[in-house]
Amino acid sequence: MDTTQETPFINRLAHESSPYLVSHAHNPVDWYPWGDEAFERATAENKPVFLSVGYSTCHWCHVMARESFENEEIAALMNQAFISVKVDREERPDIDKLYMAVCQRLTGSGGWPLTVIMTPERKPFFAATYIPGESRFGMKGMRELIPLIRSVWDNDRQEVDRIAEQITASFREPAVPQKKAAVGAATIEEAFIQLSRIYDSHYGGFGKVPKFPTPHNVSFLLRFRHRTKREEALHMVEHTLTAMRTGGIYDQIGFGFHRYSTDAKWLVPHFEKMLYDQALLLYAYVEAYQVTKKDFYKTTAEEIAHYVRSAMTDGEGGFYSAEDADSEGVEGKFYLWTKAEIEAVLDEADAAFACEMFGIEKDGNFLDEIEGRKKGVNIPCLPRSHADAARHFAMTEEALRRRLEAVRETLFHKRSARIHPDRDDKILLDWNGLMIAALAKAGRAFHNDAYCCAAERAAQFILERMRDADGRLLHRYRKGNAGIAAHLDDYAFFIWGLIELYEATYKEDYLRIACDLAEDMIDRFWDDKAGGLYFTPRSETDLLFRQKEIYDGAVPSGNSVSLANMVRLGMLSMNPLFMDKASELILFFSQTVMASPAGSTHFLAACDLALGPSYEIIVAGRRQSADTQEMLASLDSDYYPHVTVLLHPVDEETSSIKSIADFTRNLTPLEGKATAYVCERGACRLPTTDIGRMLSEFRGQYT
């Protein structure tokens, strides 16, 4: 949003770090950031608190701001009735998660902007999402709603307090799941069955519109297929990944994925681009390439990495959060093309080629949902395969790809002159952890040092810039200012990134730091009474209660990722703490997961690893020797989700691997050659210097 407009208004949000909060600094609403000052004033003036939660790339947040928060009359009503608090959900996911759960329980749905009205004690009694400025289509608008709520507050306060207390009590003491049985192979099978039921066999993907990428479903299916050899799982993966890459949800001109598709065909996206989507989809396409060896998936992964490195990377190495859906006040305007625009940029032959390849039509390629007619603009997509297009144009697929890339570059440079959507340049630890994991995974699989270097720079940035005076991790960084105590997702996702970095570079520091952070995470987030990890640390006291999450939504839950981390760190270090906590996590969440397995696919992928058979491979040899590097490389390119790899560099006296994984101490090379020790749950088989024999020790072990 444009925050430079001339206005007589300025509020407390002008001093905040979040671009989203700053964008509301000139609203006539007397906004407060979340904090004691707002609630103390609410108590002193006996007013309810109006909480508005959004984020800077949220289209409907912009709409509500224009209709209500920038409207002086509505703002005056808000200032008279409420103490108003603005929260960036990406800065304070703890606040968002808590009150979103309230909204979902009260209304049956959720979304952003999130609107919650609560007592000065932070107890909610009203929740909604977007509210129009004026009443329409049976929906009360802000102008009508505010006086109604003020009247209830002034005239029936006892009932308001009763409702608020009832809502709060329903969340404060969540039931502890009965630890009857741990998740096993049957639950993994049931998750596959449930995904099969909601799989769109025509267009790919899962569920009804709007359709989200949910790349953790893809990763789960790849592991399920690896375990069971069920080819239908791989078909679901390939169909979905291909449909998304060729649809309008993918930016065919500038690369990267938009947030979700508003239609079943993956054609019409919600145009914002989120860092977490790029990370998780990059990871999924890398794994699809490892399984299939199809260049289509590798190329897609490389394009995502290119987009992130060129458009979403800070000069110091961290990754920005998102790009907006809107530009010039119109959603998607930056990304849309008319046929005339294509013909003005390219010569006649290339324009005809581009229109054919990108599905460009004179009247536009998608409908106006309200008016039921073509909009006259186009979302570039790939309606036909390269093979089919090559036959159509009587050229080889390689020649077609070269021509398509040349045309794309021309259109990209032309598009670059347009007014760009705003970019949210804050750096979030959790999402950066995901991107570190994805880039390290791609660097390892593709033997691409540039990707590993980008992941290492980001990790170093976090370790140097996103910690407090006591060395504790911080959630957000922007323009030299780091702050907000790290949440569970920050720890879990960053640890994941460090594990991937270790297996991509075999630099022991990454593994050591991952282990140290995992122990710190357990100390700060673990529920010693019941089990499981809270989303907020023990020290955070400004919320009504602490939550534990297991549902894998747009991103996997912190508990799901922590389970995977604990299993992998347990295998890599043989530290019993990690394996014990992994077992406890499985037991604690089993009943919840077994009730709806398809909602926790990342958790179940971690259970798959824990169930085994799984293997630890220790390569003992000189770090830079050709035979050591060849042995390690043989474990990189293929898909081995049930394997962890350690390097024991016997030529380095300063190596810390023995202090991290003491069991490697006596694993030495045979006859001075790089030697592999294939171990299963710590029990090692006879060592070998033969790569083929090493691979045969663990390949094909699933029935």
Disulfide bonds with the S-S distance in Angstrom:
Cys58-Cys61 2.35
Cys679-Cys684 1.95
